[in-house]
Structure formats: structure tokens, C-alpha cells
Amino acid sequence: VIKPGLNLTQNGLVSQNNTSQTYMKLSGEINTADNEEQKEIEKALKVDFGDKLRVKWSHQPEKNKSTFVIDSIKKQNKEQPLVLKWDGDVIDADDNKGEETVTVPALNVFKVLDIKAVQGQEDYALVQTSMPVNVAQDLNGLISLGDLQDLRFTIDASQIKVYSPNELKGNYNVGVNASIIDIDNRTLQSAKGANIVFEDKLPSVTIAGTGTILPNSGKLVLPFEAVNLKAVDVTIIKIYENNIPQFFQVNNYKEGNELRRVAKPVVQKTIRLDEDKAVNLQKKTRFTLDLDKLIKTEPGAMYRVTIGFRKEYNVYECNASGAENGEESDNEDGDYYGGGYGQKIDEDDDFWERYDSYYPRNYRWDDRDNPCTNSYYTNERWASRNLLASNIGLVAKRGNDNSMLIVATDLLTAKPLSGVSIELLDYQRQLLTTVKTDGDGLASFDLKRKPFLLIAKNGSERGYLKLDDGNSLPLSRFDVSGDMVQEGIKGFIYGERGVWRPGDSVYLSFVLEDKLKKLPANYPATFEFYNPKGQLAKRMINANALNGVYTFKTATDNTAPTGNWLAKVKVGGASFSKTIKVETIMPNRLKINFDLGGKTYLGNGASSATTLSAKWLFGTPAQNLKAKVDVNLNTTQTKFKGFDDYTFDNPTVNFESQIKTIFEGTLNGEGNAVVNTNLSENNTAPGVLRANFSTKVFEPGGNFSIDNFSIPYHVYSNYLGIKTPQGDKVSGMLLTGQNHKIDIVNVNRDGKLLASSKSVQVELYKVQWRWWWEQDDQNSYANFTQNQ
């Protein structure tokens, strides 16, 4: 018995006809799970609107589909809500009810109502407007569809259909320019953009998620997604427990090579997907495979689940020219090439011949992407997943000193598992060692040979962890490199300062750490000092260490070359080095003062006159000297006292660092000059900027003195701050399906609340893609977001 079901979809408001500016119409359809009385279906829909509207029906009982049209929807001087309410009680579909509100635009207003993706025999982007569109205009350049070129347009009353010569698949950003006109030559009220998605409509099946281990929480289920298929073939192959090490010799967790050597098929079954008639099979739909009804899992064994499909399961709309002309075999055994040339080993010969065969009958390479031919249905389109029913979670860490730490936890409770037996095997499946986890779920030991596979046993449960280098987790995302331990010892070189001048004494210390006591007491350390040309300048040996600290005293000559020198210490076969900077430093001979008049910040539109003054260090004004002031603007975090929990920076705005020369001239007879600090920046900064001033005053001989300081710079006169809730305790995320309160404040440049009311536009952005190494650079959001 099919359970009653009902769902409703509406196609959006369109003009009544090509010239109507006053009336609109709305169409849609109701799909039911089974054949229902037409009058009962009509009772399921009610329309709530200011004027009384009539619903016109057209029924297709053979498809369990009923279409409706609501016309003569009259516009008024202001927008009106039109509410569609549906209730499945009339056909005993108690769970299927809801409502949807459609906004009817105001009279004589030309704007975009909706932008959507339409998929059928031909895919296109649909732009729906509130007025009939002028058919005489050229829409090239006025509507964009991602980066696609050579777009084609058709205008149907208030709808614009956008076609592409390329296949439409995936996400596209549609942009509609405000220059488009209606039949009265009115332009759009505003430009509009939206992100639309064209789903892959070719028959396909995918298994959701990526994991292999299914914790035994009482029910083993496997979710999968299918599109344009009315049935799938489910095959389950059992990999025996004692064959798992052999399986991992040629496979990783997700692979299925050479299965016949280690496994046997246990289930072959066809699952219907079209029993629920309310499900739209043309769209990607998630189904659930109940494994408990198909197999009784054996502890320690692994199961490979394969979900495949054939041409006869296809519900993709094929035209006559797309179908194959040749005859097709109805014999299941003849669906794939084999010809009886497979191995003759046991009763599963026919199964493995079909399972391992790639080419179906009548295969043509040119038709490999045509779902209306046999050539499309190769086994590369099947979805497979290896599954292991286990509650044991394993983590293994191996050190450079051949030590290993094993952590065993319960996947359901995240608590440590004690008393778990750990076996380590090499590639030849020989036992290396056996240990048990302690009360904290830990086991540590030293390795004599490199292990290949870890087997964990906890009662009847089993866990497997492949330990080859290719399966280790990448650490490139984390700063874990540190210093490599050389010969079991560590060393560190440090000096009393960071820069030395030629002729200075250089005092360096070397700290030696020898935890393993590999070196005897007072072991001699060799010190070598290289100049920037790589030439050895000094060499000495020190065997008098105090608590592992060696001291080396040396010096450079007055004529020593400047640059990066290298200090190297060798001890116990290990070598340690440090760069020593030797530079000629000329001190300032002028005192430079930049008088901001006590200001704590600068900004656009504010009083900008400041005084630059310079004096010689002995007090005389620096008369008539040339001066130059450069400003480097950089982003900084916007903070105001008392609003620490608020975010004032806009992460979707990208600001490039800028250097500007705001003064280049000559000081007057008193050594002063007036500098304009108003940078006249446009409003594109994410928040408060930091202005770094660099002032140079040049002596008559060409040398110069330099002074640097920084100060906040305000592009905006006031700021809006957002305070979000704490989020989930575990992840910190804002969970869906819940209400979240967002606090917004408006402050001036001094961080004081503004009393006046203001309209605020709130936008929500979706992050499309970001490189992981930019995770700490908030400005990178500007490159990878789209307005939702």
C-alpha cells in the first residue's frame, strides 16, 4: 500500500500577456504519491489574496500530477502578499501541509522578481520581472551568466531566458544590469544578482560522506543520492577477517582491487526508488539503505557496498535521435563483454566476470557520455564504499626515534578504551609486537622494524589502521616543524644583541641539551665564524661548559665587510648555526618633530593642518632643508572601548596597502613646514586603517635623518558593530533550525554611541572557497564570497 503524499511547487509570477502591465498570473503543480480524486486535490489548495481569485486546474492522473493557473492577479499602488496554502488532510496525507507567500509587485514598478535555474530538454537561466520586457533591445552585456560568452536570449512577456552554448553545470553568478527597459522604456529599479545552481541531471548515484567506519549505534544505515534513476542494483561483498591484512597490501580504505582473492559476494539485490510517487526522481534525492535488512555483519569483517544501475533504470528524457539504433541484449549475463574468458574457479565465476567488466555490450567510445545509449553505463559510474562496523577509534603517532604512541577511544562516547589488544604486523603479515592500552586508552612502545598494519581487538570488535607513510595525515596546515633533533642532542646559539658594527666585540653563548647523555662531561665544542663571502674568519674550541652552556668571545675588524655573517657550532657530530648581522649604522643628526596638535587619530574630512619641524641636535633650526613625508596605509583591527565583543571590520572588503607622498618640499627659515594629512581616501576600507608616517629631512650633503610613527586613520565618520551569539559549545557554530539574536551598535570615531536612528541593510554572505593557508587572513573573504 502506497502511503498518501502531496507536494506543491509554484513557478513564480509573470505578466498576464506580452502587453499587460496591470495583471499577472501564477502557475504551479501538485504531485501526489498515488492516483487521487481530482476534486479532493483541488480542495487541498487555498489562495489568500485581497481580491477573490479563481484557480484553473488541469489534471494528468497517469502521472499523478495536477497543474494550476491563477490569473487576473491585479496590481495595486503598493505591494501585496499572495499566500498559497496547501493541506493534504483531504487525501489522508496528514504530514503534507504548508504555505508559501508570493509578493505581488506594485503598479508601474519595473524590477527583478526572481532569478532561477531551469533544467529540462534544454537548460537555461530564467529572469522574471514585474513588467513585460521590451523585445527590441539588445541584451548582450546587460545580463551575465558567470564567465560564459556568446549568450542567447529570448523574451516571453515579463520573462527573460538566458541560454549558453556550453553545458550548464554547477554554480553560476547571474548579473542583471539596471539598464534593461520594459515596454514603456522604464529602466529597472535596481541591478540584481543571484547565485544559481544547475544540478548534474545525468543518471548518477553517489554515496554520501567519505568515511569507512560505521559505529554500531543500534542500526546500520548507508545514505546515498540518486538522480534520474527509478531503481539501483545493490551488491555487497564480504572481505573476511583473516584476509584483511592481505586486502591492505594492495588497497587503501576506499579501494577494491583484487577482491576475489580475499572476498565473496553475499548480497545482490535491486532496490526500487519510484515507490514513493511524491519523490521527484529528476532531481538529486537522498535515499537510505538499511544494511541490517540485507546482511548480518560479522565482527572483524569488512564489507564493500556497490550501488550500480542499468539503462532500463533511466528516467532521463531521451529523444529519438539520442537512443541507440543497434539491438540490445535483454539477457543480464550478456549486458557486459566477457565472452566466457574469465577465470573458472568456483560458483562465483559469472558474478566476478560481470563485476570486473568495464565495457557494456554495444559500447561506443563516442557515446560514453550519452545516457540514452548502453555506452554510458560503465562500472566507473557506480558508487562503492568499504564499510567496517566498529566502535574502536585509533590514532597512531610515530616519532623520529622509532617510538610509537597508540590512542584507542570509543567512537560513540569519545571515552578512552582500556585493555584493547594492539597487534602490529609488517608488510609480510608477520607479528612485530603485541601490547594493551592502559586506563587512559594509551599504549607506547619502541619499534625495531617499520610496521605496516595495526589491528586492535576489543572483545569481538576489530579496528584496523594502515601505518604506511602514504596514509599518514598531512601536517602542512600546522606549524609543527620545529628543529630536528641531531644525533640525539639539541643546541641553541644566542648573542647579547641583534646587530653589530665592524670592529665590535661579539659575545655568543651556546646552550647544549643532551637528555640521552650521549656525550661525556665537558665535551669540546668547535666554533667557526664565517664572513658574508663564506670565508672562515675565526675558529676556536671550548671544552669548559658550565651546566651545558659554552661561551665564545670574538670580534670583527674595523674593516670587516658588512652583511650576514654565520656563526656555526659543531658538537658530537651535530651542527648548529646562527646568522650574525654586521652593519654600518649612521645615527640621526637632526631631531624631527611632527606636531599633530594632540590628536589621537586622523581621518577624512577632519582638520588636517599639521606642523613639521626639524632642528639640528645642538638646537639650531634646520633652515631651508628639503623634506619628504610618506604615508603607508594598512588595515588594522577596529576596536572601541566598551565594545570588545563587537566586530566592526567588514571582511568582504579587500584593501591593498598604499604608500602616498603627502609632502615633498623645503622647510622655511625656522625649520618648519605645514603638512596636509587629509588623504581623501574613498570609502573602501574594511574599517579603521593604520597610517604609518615616514619623515625624511635631507642635509645639504645628501645624508638624511629619518623619523617614523603611526596613528589610526578613519575613512568613515561612524561604524556599525555586530555582536553574534557564542554558538554551539563544541564547535562554536550557529546551529540551523534555531533563532539567533544579533546585536548591532552604531558608534562615532571616538567610540561613542550615536543617538540618532538609522536604517541598516543586513547582508548574509556564503563562503564559496578559501585556501586553507589564508585562514587567518580575514581580508581573503573578499575574494571567495557571494551575496546570498
N, C-alpha and C positions, 0 to 999 in steps of 0.2 A: 504494500500500500504506500503510495507516494504522499508524503506529508504536504498539506497545502502550504503554498508560499506565494508571496506577491512582492514585487518591487517596481518603483516608478523612476523614470528618467525624463527630464524636460530639456528641450533643445534651445531655449533662450528666446527672448523677444525679438521679433523682426517686424518691419513695416508691413501693413496690410497688403500693399501692392507697390509698384515701382514709383508711384506718384503721391501716395498717401502720406501726409505729414501729421495727421491728427490721430489716425487709428493704427494700432499694432495688433499682432496675433502671437499666440504661444502654442507650440506643438510639443508632443511628448508621447511616451508609450508606457504601458503597463504590461509586465511579463508575469505569468503565473506558472507555478510548478506543474500543474496538470490542467486538463480541459475544464473550464468553469462556465457557469451560466453567464451569458453576456450581460443580462440585466443586473446581476449581482456585481459584476466587475464595474459597471457604470456607477453603482451605488457606493463603491469604495472610494471614489474621488469627489471631493467637495472643493469649491472655489470661493474664497473670501475676498471681495473687492467692493469698492464704493458703489459701482453700478452693477446691475444684475447681468451676468454673462451666461451665454449658452455654450455648452460643451458638445462638440460634434465628434461622434465615435466611428471607428472603422475596425472591425474585428477580423482576426486571422486565427481561427480555432485550431487549424492544423499546426500552427507554430506556437500556440498558447500565448499569442501576442495581441494586444489591443492598442491602437493608436488613437490619440485625441487631438483636437484642434480647438483652441479658444480664440475666436476672432472678435473684431469690433471692440478692442480694448481702447477706450478713449483717453487721450492725454488731457491733463488739466494744467493750470498755471503753475502747479508745483508737483514735485514727485509724489507718487502714491505707492503703497505696498500692495502687491497681489500675492495672496497666500494660497498655496496648494496643500491640501490636507488629504492624506490617504490612510485608510484603516482596513486591515484585512479581516476584521471580525465577520464581515458578511460572507466570506468564503471559508471561515474557520481557521484563518491564518492569523491567530491572535498576536503573534510576536512581530508581525509586519505592519507597523504603523509609523507615521511621522508627518512632518510638514516642512515646506520649503517656501521661503519668501523671495519673490522676484520684484525688483523695484522698477515701476513704470516711470520713464523719464518725463520731465516737464515739457510743456508745449514750446516749440520753437527753440529747443536746445539741441545742439548737434555735438554729441560726444560718443566716445567708445564705451559700449556696454560690456563687452566680453571678448576675450581672445582665447581660442581653444584649438586643440589638435583634433582633426577628423581623420579617421582611418577606415578605409573600405577598399573598393576596387582600385581607387586612386587616392593617395594621401595628400592632404593639404592643410594649411593653417587657415582658420576661419576668424575673421574680424567682424564683429557685429556692432553696428552703430544705431543711434536713436532716430536717424532720418535717412531717407533714400539718398544714395551716393551718386554724384554726378558721373555719368558714364563717359563723358567726353574728355576727362582729364587723364593725363599720363601718370600712373602711379609708380613708375620706376624712380627709385631713390627716396620715395615717400614712405615706403614700407620695407623693412629689412627683416630677414629671417636668418639669424645667426650671421655667418660669414659667406653665405651662399650667394652666387651670382646668377644672372640670366633668369630671374624670377618671372613667372607669368601670373596675370591677374584676371579674374572675372568678377563682375559686379552684378549682384542679384538683389535689387531693391536696396535694403539697408545692410546687406552683407557683402564682404569682400573675401574672395577665396584666393589664397596665395599658393601657387604651385612651384615646385622646384624640379629642374631636370635631373637632379641627383636623388638617390633613395633617402627618404627621411627616416632617421632612426636615432633615438636618444634625445638629449636636451637641446633646445634652441631658444635663444632670446629674441622675441619679436618686438620690433620697434615701430610705432605708428607716429608719423610726423603730423604736427598740428596744421600743416598747410593743405590737407585734404579738404575738399569742399563738397557740400551737398547740392541738391538740385536747385536751391536758391542761392548758390555761391557763398553760403556761410562756411567759414573755416571751423575746424574742430575747436572745442572749448579749450583743450589742452592736449599735449602729446601724451602717449600712453605706451607703456612697455610691459611685457609679461614673459615669464618663462614657461614654455610648453614642452610636453614630453610625448614623443612618438614611440610607442612600445614596439618591441620586436614581434610582429604578428605571424612570422613563420612558425609552423608547428614545432614546438620545442618543449623540453621538460628539464627542470633543474631541481636539485636537492638543496633546500635552504640550509644556510650555515656552512661551516667548514670543519667542524670537529669530528673526531673519530670515536671518542669515548662517550657512551651513554650511561650516566649514573642511574642505578636501579632505584628509582623513586616510587616504584609500585606499578608503573605502566611504561612500556617501551613503545614510543611512537616516533615516526620519522616524517617531518613535514616536507612536502615537495610542491613545486609550482609548475603548472602546465598551461599552454596556450594553444588554441585551435586543435585540441585533441579531445575525442569523446571516450577514449579508453587508453590504457597503458598496459604493457607486459612487465610483470614484476618477477625477477629472478633472484633467488638468494642462494649463495654458495658458501658452504661452511669450510673454514680453514681450521683443521684440527689442532688442538692444544700442543701436542708433541711435534707438530710441524711448523709452529710459529717461528722458531729460530731460522729454519730453512727459508721460510717466507721472507724474513727480513734480510736475508743475504742478497736478494735481487730486487727488493721492494722497499719503499718508504711506507708511511702510514696510509697514504691515499692511493697507492698504486695497486695494480693487479696483474703483474707479469708472471708467466709460468705457473698459473694457478692449478693446472691439472696435476702437477707433481705433489701438491700439498692439500688440495681441497676437493670437495664433491658437491654437486648441486643437490639442494634439499627442497626447494620450492620453485615452481614455475606456474604462474597464475596471471590471468587477465583481470584487471580491475576496471570497472565501468566508471566513467566520470560524468555521464549525462543523465544519471538517475534523478538528480535534483534539477528540474526544468527551469527553476528560477536563476540558476547559475549561467552567466554569460560566458560560454566557452571560448568566444573570440578574444576575450581579454585574459591577461595573466591572472590566474586564480590559484590560491593556495589550498592544497588538499593535505590530508593526514593519513599516513599509512600505519595501521595498528599492527605492530610486529608480533604482539602477544598472540594474535589470532592466526598468524602464519607459521611461527616457529616457537619451539620451546628452547630458549637459549641454554647452552651448555657452558658452565663456568670455565674460563680459560680459553675458550674457542673464539675465533674472530669470524665475522660474517660479512661477506661482500654483497651488498644490495644493489642490483642494477635495475633501473626503470627505463624500458625502451618502448618504442612504438613503431607501427607499420603504416603503410599508405592507407589501408582501409580504415584506420582510426582518424584520419584527417578530416577536419570540418572547415578547412581553408577554402575560400571560394575560388574554384578553378574554372576558367573559361575553356571553351572547346579547343582553342589553339594551344593551350598550355598542357593538355593531357598527352600522355604517350600514345603513339599510334600502334606500337607493337603489342602483341598479345602478352598478357601477364599470367604467370602461373598462380593458380589458386591453392597449390599444394604447399603446405607450410614448410615441408622439408626441402622444397625447391625454391624458397624465397631467396636464398643466398648461394653463391657459387661454392661448390665443394667437389661435386663430381665423384664422391666416394674415395678421394685421395687422402682423407685424414687417417690418423693412427687407429689401428684396430686393437684396442686394449681391453675394454670392458663394456658393460651395458650403457655407458655414458658417451660412447663414441659419437653418436649423432648430435647430442647436445653440444659437445665441445667443438664439433665441426661448424655448427651454426654460430655458436657464441664467439669463436675466434675469427670467423669470416668477416671481412670488411665489405666486399662488393656484393650488392644485391643483384638479382637477375636483371638482365637488360640494362646494365649500368652503362651510362654515358657520362664522360667527364664534363662535357659542356652543360649537362643538365643537373650538375651536383647541387645547385642552389635553387632548383625549381621543385617546390613541394608537390607539384602535380605529376611528377614522374617518380619512378622507382629509384632513380639515381640519387635522390635526396636522402633516402632512408638508410644511411650507413650507420655502423655502430659507434662512430665518433660523436653522433648526436645523442646517444644515450647518456643518462646520468648515473653515476656509480658512487658508492660510498662504502668504505670499510667501517664496520661497527664492532665495538667491544663493550659488552655490558660489564661495567666495573665501577666501584666506588673509590678505588685507590688512585690518589693523585701523587705524582712523583716529580721531584726536582733533583737533578744531579749537578754538582759543581766540582770541576777538576782543577787543581792548582798546578803551577809550573813545577812544583817539587814532587809531582806524582801522588799527591794526596787527593782524596775524594770525599765529598760530603753528600749524603743522600738524605732527602727530606720526604717523608710519607705523610699524607694528610687524607682525611675523609672528604670527598668531593661534595657530599651533601651538607655536612655540618662545618667544614673547614677546620675541624679539630685534628690534632696530631694523632697518628696511628702508631701505637706501641706494639712491639712483638711481631712486626712484619718481617718475614724472612726474605732477605735480599740475596739473590744469586747473580753473579757476574760471569758471562760467557765470552770467550774470544770468538773470532770470525769462524773458526773451525768447530764451534759449538762445544768447546771444552770448558769445564768449570774452572774458574780462576779463584774465586773465594766465595764464602757464604757468611753473612752477618745478619744480625737482627737489630731493628730500631729500638731505641730506648724509650723512656716515658714521654719524651718530648717529640717522638717521631723522627729522631735523628740517628744516623749511623755514619761514622767516619772511619777511614782506614787508609793505608798506603798501598799503592798499586805496584806490582812487579812487572806486569805486562799491560799493554793497552787493551781495555775491554771493548767489546762490540755491542753487547746486548745485556740489559738489566731485566731480570724477572723478579717481580715482587709477589709473594704469596701470603695471603691473609685468610686462613680457612680455605673455603672453596673459591674465593675470589683471586683473580690474577691481574697483574698490571705489567705492561711492557714499556721499556724505554730504550730506544736505539741510541747508542753513545758515540757513533762516528762523528767526525768533525763537521760533516755536511749538515747534520741535524742540530747542531748547537745554535742557540739563539743569537742573533746579531747584537752586538753591543755598540755599534756605531752611533746610536742615538744618545748614548750616555757617555759622560766623561769619566771613563774607568781606566784609562791607560796608565797613569802614574809613571813611576820609574821601575824599570826591570831590575830584578834582583840579580846581581852578577856574582857568580861563584859563591852564592850564599851570604854575601855581605852587601851592606848599603853604605853610601858615603854622601856627604854634603859639604860644599865649599861656600864660604861667605866672607865678605870683607867689611871694613868699618864704614864704607860709603859706597856710592854708586858710580861716581865719576872721579878720575884722577887727571892731573895735568902732567905734562912732561917734566921730569925732574922730581916728582913727588915720591915719597916712600909709600910702598904698597904692603899693607899688613893683611895677610889672608890666614884663615883658620879652616881646618878640615876636620869634620866630625865623622868618625868611623863607628858603624854599628855591626857587631859580629855576634848575633844571638846564638848561632850554632857553634861558637868557639872553634872555628876552623883555623884561626891564626893564633900563634903564640903571643905572649905579652911583649909589648914594645917592638912589634913587628915594624921594620923600616918602611916608610912611605916616601916615594920619589916624586918631587915637584918639578914641573917643567913649565917655562914661561915663554910663549911664542908671540912675536910681533905681528902686525896686520899682514905682513908679507908671508907668514908661515915659517919664518926663520926662528930657530931656537935662540932666545936671548939669555935665559938663566936656567940653571939646573942645580938642584940641591936635594939631599937626602936627610930625613929626620926620623930618628928611631926613638925619640923621647916624647912619648904621648902621655898626657895627663887625662885619665878617665876616657880614653879614646879620642882626645882632641889633640891634633897636631897644629903647630904654629909655624908659618913660613913668613920670613921678613925679607923683602927685596925692595928694589927701587928702579925707576926708569931714568934714563939720561935726559939732560936738558934738551938734547937734540933728537930725542926719540920721536918716531913718527906717530901721528895721531891716528885714531881709529879703534877697531875692536881687536884687543889682544886676547890671547887664550891662555888660561891657567889650567893645567892638567895635573892630576894626582893619580899615581899608579900604586896599587897595593894589592897583594895576593892574587895577581892575575886579572884584577878588575881595574877599569879606568874610569875616572870621573873628571868632568871639565866644567869650566865656568867662563863666560865672556867678561872681560875687563875693559871698560871704556876709558880710553885716554884721549882727552880733548883739550884744545887751547881755548880758554874762556876769556872773553873781554867783558869786563863789568860796565854797567851803565855809567856815563859821566854826566847825564842830565837827569834831573828829577822832574817827572811828568805828572801833572795833576789834571783829572777830568772831573770838573765840578758839576754834579747833577742837581744841585740845589736841594739836597736832602731827599730826593725821590727814591722810592723803593722799587719802582718799576717804570718802564716806558711803554708807550702804546700809540696806536694810530689815533690821529685827531687830537692828541693831548699837546700841551705846551711843550715845544721841542727844543728851544734855545738853551744850549749848554756852553760852558766856557772851558776851553782847553788852554792850559798854561804850562810853561816849561822854564826851568831855571837850571843853571849850572850847579853842581854840587857845592860849590863855595858860595852860592847865594845870589850871584848876578843873573838877571833875567836873560833868557836865551833870545836875543834880539834877532828878528828877521831871518829866522831859520825855517827851512822847509819842513813841513809836517804832513803826515798821511794817517787817516783813520779808516780802518776796515772793520766791518761788522759781519760776523758769521752767525746766521740764524739756524738754530737746531731745535728739534722737538724736545719737550720735557714733559713730565707728568704734571697735570693740572691738579693742584691741591689747594683747599681753603680750610682755614682753622674752623673747627666745629662741624665739618662735613667730611670726616675721614672715611666714612663708609660709602660715599657717593663717588661716582665716576663721571668726570666732566670732559674727558677726551673722546673724540669721535674716531673709532678705529677704522672706519671705512674711508677716511680721507688720507691720502698719501702726500707727505710733504718732503720735498727734496731739500737738502741742506744748501743754503745760498750764502755767497760771500759778496758784499757790496762795499764799495768805497764811498763813504759819505762825506769825506773831506780830503782835499788834496790842495794845499796852498802854502802860504807863508805867514808866520807869526808876525804880529806887529812889533813896534819898538819896545813894548813892555813884555814881550814874550807870550802874548795872549792871542786867541782866535775864537770866534763864535762858530759852533758846530750845530747843524740841524740834525736831530736824532729821530725825526718822524720819517719812518722808512716807507710809508704809504703802501703797505702790503695789502693785496687783495684778500678777501675772506675765504681762504682755502686751507687754513691751518687746522689741525685736529684739536687744538686747544692753545694753552699758553706756550709761547716759544721762549727759548733762552737766547739772548743776544750777547755774543762774545765779542767784545771790543778789543782791537789790537791797534795801539797807537805808536807810531814811529816818528821821532824827531831827528833830523839829519844834521850832523855837524858840517862845517864848511869843507872839511877834508874828505867827506863821503861816509865816515863811520856814523852809526846811528845808535840811539838809545831806544829801548822798547818798553812798553807798559801794557799789561793785559788785565782785563777784569770782565766779569759777566753780570747780567742783570735780567730779570724776567721782562718779556716784551708781550704786550697784549694786542692781538689783532682785533678782538671783539670787545664791545663795551660791556657785555654781560654774558653769563654762561648758564646753561641748563645742566643740572646734575641728575643722574639716575641712580637709585638705590634698589638693588634687587634682593630678594629673599636669600637666606642661607643655602637653600636647596636640600637635596637628599643628604642624610648624614654619611652615607657610604661613599657616594660618587660626587656629591656637591652639585648634581644636575637638578634642573627644574623638571619635575616629572609631568608627563602629559596626563590629561584627564583630571587635572586639579586646577583650582583658581589660585593665582599668584598675585600678590599686591606689589606694585611697582611705585615707589615714591619718587617724585620729581620736584626739584627746587630750582629757583632762578636767582642768581646772585650777581652782584656787580664785580668790578675788578678788585675791590677791597675785600671781597668775600662776604658782603652784607646782603641779606635778603631784600629783594625788590618787592615793594608793597603793591605795585600796580598789577592788574590782571593781564593775562596774555594767552593767546591761542597757541597751542603746541601741536605740531604734527609729529606723530609717532610712527616710525617705520621699523619693520622687522626684516632682518636680512638672513639669508641662508648661505652658509659657507659651502661653496662648491668644491674647492680643493685648495689645500695649502701644503707646501713642502714641510716635512717634519722639522727640518733644521731651522725653520723660521718660526717655530712655535713660541718663542719668547719675543718676537718682533711683532707687536700689535699692528704696526702700520701695514703689514703684509695682508691684513684683511681687505684692504682697498683693492687688491688685485684678484681676489678669489671670492667675491660675494656678488649676489644678485638680489635685487629688491623683490621681496615677496609680498 
